[in-house]
Amino acid sequence: MTTSTFTVTGMTCSHCVASVSEEVGAIEGITDVAVDLPTGALTVTSAEPIDEARVRAAVEEAGYQLAG
């Protein structure tokens, strides 16, 4: 198992968290998604390392951005 943490910007409510969780959770290989609204922390767990570009694309599809 691999755990990666990213920072998502622009989230303001629980609907934002749900949108990001749904999009990122749909990436093949991801087994768990946790989003902390106050800090913007997005933690993903997967069997194999996940390409950041795939996570970035999913977050952008939800309407938000990864910091950095």
ChimeraX commands (.cxc) that place a marker at each C-alpha (Angstrom):
marker #1 position 0.00,0.00,0.00 radius 0.5
marker #1 position 1.11,3.52,-0.84 radius 0.5
marker #1 position -0.20,6.69,0.79 radius 0.5
marker #1 position 0.23,10.09,-0.84 radius 0.5
marker #1 position -0.85,13.50,0.45 radius 0.5
marker #1 position -1.69,16.54,-1.67 radius 0.5
marker #1 position -3.14,19.97,-0.91 radius 0.5
marker #1 position -6.36,21.00,-2.66 radius 0.5
marker #1 position -7.21,24.70,-2.94 radius 0.5
marker #1 position -10.63,26.29,-3.30 radius 0.5
marker #1 position -12.74,23.95,-1.16 radius 0.5
marker #1 position -15.18,25.72,1.16 radius 0.5
marker #1 position -17.82,23.17,2.20 radius 0.5
marker #1 position -18.74,19.51,2.58 radius 0.5
marker #1 position -20.04,19.43,-1.01 radius 0.5
marker #1 position -16.53,20.38,-2.17 radius 0.5
marker #1 position -15.08,17.52,-0.13 radius 0.5
marker #1 position -17.62,15.08,-1.61 radius 0.5
marker #1 position -16.88,16.20,-5.17 radius 0.5
marker #1 position -13.13,15.82,-4.76 radius 0.5
marker #1 position -13.53,12.47,-2.98 radius 0.5
marker #1 position -15.77,11.12,-5.73 radius 0.5
marker #1 position -13.52,12.17,-8.62 radius 0.5
marker #1 position -10.27,11.05,-7.00 radius 0.5
marker #1 position -11.85,7.84,-5.72 radius 0.5
marker #1 position -12.75,6.91,-9.30 radius 0.5
marker #1 position -9.07,6.66,-10.28 radius 0.5
marker #1 position -8.18,3.05,-10.92 radius 0.5
marker #1 position -6.06,1.62,-8.11 radius 0.5
marker #1 position -7.07,4.06,-5.38 radius 0.5
marker #1 position -8.51,2.20,-2.40 radius 0.5
marker #1 position -9.16,5.07,0.03 radius 0.5
marker #1 position -9.58,8.85,-0.12 radius 0.5
marker #1 position -9.59,11.22,2.85 radius 0.5
marker #1 position -10.10,14.97,2.54 radius 0.5
marker #1 position -9.62,17.43,5.40 radius 0.5
marker #1 position -11.61,20.58,4.61 radius 0.5
marker #1 position -9.88,23.03,7.02 radius 0.5
marker #1 position -6.37,22.24,5.73 radius 0.5
marker #1 position -7.21,21.12,2.19 radius 0.5
marker #1 position -5.23,17.92,2.77 radius 0.5
marker #1 position -6.09,15.13,0.33 radius 0.5
marker #1 position -4.73,11.73,1.34 radius 0.5
marker #1 position -5.03,8.84,-1.09 radius 0.5
marker #1 position -4.18,5.20,-0.47 radius 0.5
marker #1 position -3.45,2.87,-3.35 radius 0.5
marker #1 position -1.92,-0.50,-4.08 radius 0.5
marker #1 position 0.67,1.10,-6.38 radius 0.5
marker #1 position 2.10,4.64,-6.46 radius 0.5
marker #1 position -0.37,6.99,-8.19 radius 0.5
marker #1 position 0.81,9.49,-10.79 radius 0.5
marker #1 position 0.26,13.03,-9.50 radius 0.5
marker #1 position -0.99,14.10,-12.93 radius 0.5
marker #1 position -3.93,11.68,-12.61 radius 0.5
marker #1 position -4.81,13.07,-9.18 radius 0.5
marker #1 position -4.44,16.64,-10.47 radius 0.5
marker #1 position -6.77,15.90,-13.42 radius 0.5
marker #1 position -9.40,14.37,-11.12 radius 0.5
marker #1 position -9.25,17.32,-8.70 radius 0.5
marker #1 position -9.58,19.76,-11.63 radius 0.5
marker #1 position -12.54,17.75,-12.97 radius 0.5
marker #1 position -14.19,18.34,-9.59 radius 0.5
marker #1 position -13.58,22.09,-10.02 radius 0.5
marker #1 position -10.59,22.61,-7.71 radius 0.5
marker #1 position -6.79,22.69,-7.97 radius 0.5
marker #1 position -3.81,21.03,-6.35 radius 0.5
marker #1 position -1.45,23.48,-4.70 radius 0.5
marker #1 position 2.03,23.67,-6.12 radius 0.5
marker link #1:1,2 radius 0.2
marker link #1:2,3 radius 0.2
marker link #1:3,4 radius 0.2
marker link #1:4,5 radius 0.2
marker link #1:5,6 radius 0.2
marker link #1:6,7 radius 0.2
marker link #1:7,8 radius 0.2
marker link #1:8,9 radius 0.2
marker link #1:9,10 radius 0.2
marker link #1:10,11 radius 0.2
marker link #1:11,12 radius 0.2
marker link #1:12,13 radius 0.2
marker link #1:13,14 radius 0.2
marker link #1:14,15 radius 0.2
marker link #1:15,16 radius 0.2
marker link #1:16,17 radius 0.2
marker link #1:17,18 radius 0.2
marker link #1:18,19 radius 0.2
marker link #1:19,20 radius 0.2
marker link #1:20,21 radius 0.2
marker link #1:21,22 radius 0.2
marker link #1:22,23 radius 0.2
marker link #1:23,24 radius 0.2
marker link #1:24,25 radius 0.2
marker link #1:25,26 radius 0.2
marker link #1:26,27 radius 0.2
marker link #1:27,28 radius 0.2
marker link #1:28,29 radius 0.2
marker link #1:29,30 radius 0.2
marker link #1:30,31 radius 0.2
marker link #1:31,32 radius 0.2
marker link #1:32,33 radius 0.2
marker link #1:33,34 radius 0.2
marker link #1:34,35 radius 0.2
marker link #1:35,36 radius 0.2
marker link #1:36,37 radius 0.2
marker link #1:37,38 radius 0.2
marker link #1:38,39 radius 0.2
marker link #1:39,40 radius 0.2
marker link #1:40,41 radius 0.2
marker link #1:41,42 radius 0.2
marker link #1:42,43 radius 0.2
marker link #1:43,44 radius 0.2
marker link #1:44,45 radius 0.2
marker link #1:45,46 radius 0.2
marker link #1:46,47 radius 0.2
marker link #1:47,48 radius 0.2
marker link #1:48,49 radius 0.2
marker link #1:49,50 radius 0.2
marker link #1:50,51 radius 0.2
marker link #1:51,52 radius 0.2
marker link #1:52,53 radius 0.2
marker link #1:53,54 radius 0.2
marker link #1:54,55 radius 0.2
marker link #1:55,56 radius 0.2
marker link #1:56,57 radius 0.2
marker link #1:57,58 radius 0.2
marker link #1:58,59 radius 0.2
marker link #1:59,60 radius 0.2
marker link #1:60,61 radius 0.2
marker link #1:61,62 radius 0.2
marker link #1:62,63 radius 0.2
marker link #1:63,64 radius 0.2
marker link #1:64,65 radius 0.2
marker link #1:65,66 radius 0.2
marker link #1:66,67 radius 0.2
marker link #1:67,68 radius 0.2
view
